[in-house]
Amino acid sequence: MLYLFVTNKVDETYLIAAWIFAAFRVLHSAVHCTVNIVILRFWLYCISALGLWFMVARAAVSAL
């Protein structure tokens, strides 16, 4: 997402998606280090990945 910063296209939507990504990765790591419920870790990872892919897709569409 350095591309967004360099091209000065960061807005509130990207920031919210980035914080969602970061928060769910922290939750994923916390679950992994404590109770290690695999299905819960899987869904936390999926939600974080959706945040990242949302940013990638939105950047790709706006670059067209």
C-alpha positions in Angstrom: 0.0 0.0 0.0 3.1 2.2 -0.3 1.7 3.0 -3.8 -1.2 4.8 -2.2 1.0 6.9 0.0 3.4 7.8 -2.8 0.6 8.8 -5.2 -1.2 10.7 -2.4 -4.4 8.7 -2.7 -4.9 7.7 0.9 -8.3 8.6 2.2 -10.5 7.7 5.2 -11.8 4.5 3.5 -8.2 3.2 3.1 -7.4 4.1 6.6 -10.4 2.2 8.0 -9.6 -0.9 5.9 -5.9 -0.7 7.0 -6.9 -0.6 10.7 -9.4 -3.5 10.2 -6.5 -5.5 8.7 -4.1 -4.6 11.5 -6.7 -5.2 14.3 -7.7 -8.6 13.0 -4.1 -9.7 12.5 -3.4 -8.8 16.1 -6.5 -10.8 17.2 -5.3 -13.7 15.0 -1.9 -13.6 16.7 -3.5 -13.4 20.1 -5.6 -16.4 19.5 -2.7 -18.3 18.1 -0.6 -17.6 21.2 -3.3 -18.4 23.7 -6.2 -20.7 23.0 -5.3 -21.7 19.5 -8.8 -22.4 18.2 -8.0 -23.1 14.6 -11.5 -22.3 13.1 -11.5 -18.9 15.0 -8.0 -18.2 13.7 -9.1 -19.0 10.2 -12.0 -16.6 10.3 -9.9 -13.8 11.9 -7.3 -14.3 9.1 -10.1 -14.3 6.4 -11.5 -11.0 7.7 -8.0 -9.4 7.8 -7.4 -10.7 4.2 -10.7 -9.1 3.1 -9.5 -5.8 4.4 -6.3 -6.1 2.5 -7.9 -7.3 -0.7 -10.4 -4.5 -0.5 -7.6 -2.0 -0.5 -5.8 -3.7 -3.4 -8.9 -3.9 -5.5 -9.9 -0.4 -4.9 -6.5 0.9 -5.7 -6.5 -1.2 -8.9 -9.9 0.1 -10.0 -8.9 3.7 -9.3 -5.7 3.3 -11.3 -7.7 2.6 -14.5 
